[in-house]
Amino acid sequence: MIKTYKVMLLPNHKQQTKLFKCAGVARWAYNFALAQQQENHKQGGKFLNDGELRKRLTQLKQTKEYSWLNNYSNNITKQAIKDACQAYKNFFAGRAKFPKFKTKKRTRPSFYQDTSKIKITDTHVKLEKLTPSKKKNKQKFNWIRLAERGRIPYGEHVTYVNPRIVFDGLHWFLTVGVEEAEVKHGTYSEGIGIDLGVKSLATVSNGMTFPNINQTPKVKKLEKSIRRMQRRISRKYEMNKTKTEGGEFRYRKTENIKKIEFLVLKKRRRLKNMQLNHTHHITATLVKAKPAYVVMEDLNISGMLKNCKLSKAIQQQTFHEFKRQMTYKCAWYGIQLIVADRFYPSSKKCSRCGHVKDHLSLSERTYRCEACGIEIDRDLNASINLKQYAESMM
């Protein structure tokens, strides 16, 4: 089993500049491979594998115009070419759309590190060829400090998979996979069913309810602050617009606008981290209870977003992220994850007698059965039905 770790880096100014350059080299190599594939396809040639493209790149490095590539790790360009070839294969196999060229403005800066060259300690990570010098005092430049101490396993027995250095707009991160043994418990508790919703993020069949963090005063205050800053940016753009000779308006981005936009980015990232942390807290709580199995619905999120009144609330709940976290966390602890059929009537079905209603509006928060007369919370009733769905399959 491969477990992924993501840790923030704390590079100094010179190291940060070098990281951006390495990401630029990876972007250039990706575009180079994509351009070669497109040109070859237009001329009627067969698919070029990554080995052939790397040979062409090696010949380019020997020229004076592209000699600057020798100052960077060969593994950065090698993996970028592999990624471009894989994207090209995915398109012709029908797994993805046609790959686009990466731009500096819209592409997230990232690059690859070789598994045999990267070295991780308790506090630092050593990257390959950040400095071309081989002197001992210059080699310290390759070591970048980690924000979390002892977060990533290290040692001779540890095997790393696909290390990547990624910039998210504010900070640099190291993401690396580590091969670990699967954890299996001796005893498991009773299985659970989980119903996801807007009023409460998750309602569990055992009676546990996890609230919607987006309805808390802290999140609402942060969202209000973001809206105010965005209006402030809009007013500054209107103040600095100029009219061109053609009669069109041109908007200038001043330094003050850049500062406010950076603050908006930080607040948005804080809001996203709060929501993500809340989801991690819920999924970890459920998994650590060691249930024998977990049942969830296969929700039609794209269809639910068509409801113009609830689309924002549904989008903020990040149901896909919740399901993704439950999937890999259940795999960590050897817990069976069962996904109920999309058309299973978990909300309309009575958890006591099995009677199914013909119609159930969203405004009905209490389920009232016409057959047996039970009155129960709508979400709790759905979660119990999901648990019974798994029991009927076993």
Secondary structure as UniProt FT lines:
FT   STRAND          2..10
FT   HELIX           13..42
FT   TURN            43..44
FT   HELIX           50..61
FT   TURN            65..66
FT   HELIX           67..71
FT   HELIX           74..92
FT   TURN            93..94
FT   TURN            104..106
FT   STRAND          110..112
FT   TURN            115..117
FT   STRAND          119..120
FT   STRAND          124..126
FT   HELIX           136..139
FT   HELIX           140..142
FT   STRAND          143..146
FT   TURN            149..150
FT   TURN            156..157
FT   STRAND          160..167
FT   STRAND          172..179
FT   STRAND          192..196
FT   STRAND          200..204
FT   TURN            205..206
FT   STRAND          209..211
FT   HELIX           213..215
FT   HELIX           217..239
FT   STRAND          241..243
FT   TURN            245..246
FT   STRAND          249..251
FT   HELIX           255..288
FT   STRAND          293..297
FT   HELIX           301..304
FT   TURN            305..306
FT   TURN            308..310
FT   HELIX           311..317
FT   HELIX           319..332
FT   TURN            333..334
FT   STRAND          336..340
FT   TURN            342..343
FT   TURN            346..348
FT   TURN            351..353
FT   TURN            362..363
FT   STRAND          366..368
FT   TURN            370..372
FT   STRAND          375..377
FT   HELIX           378..393
//
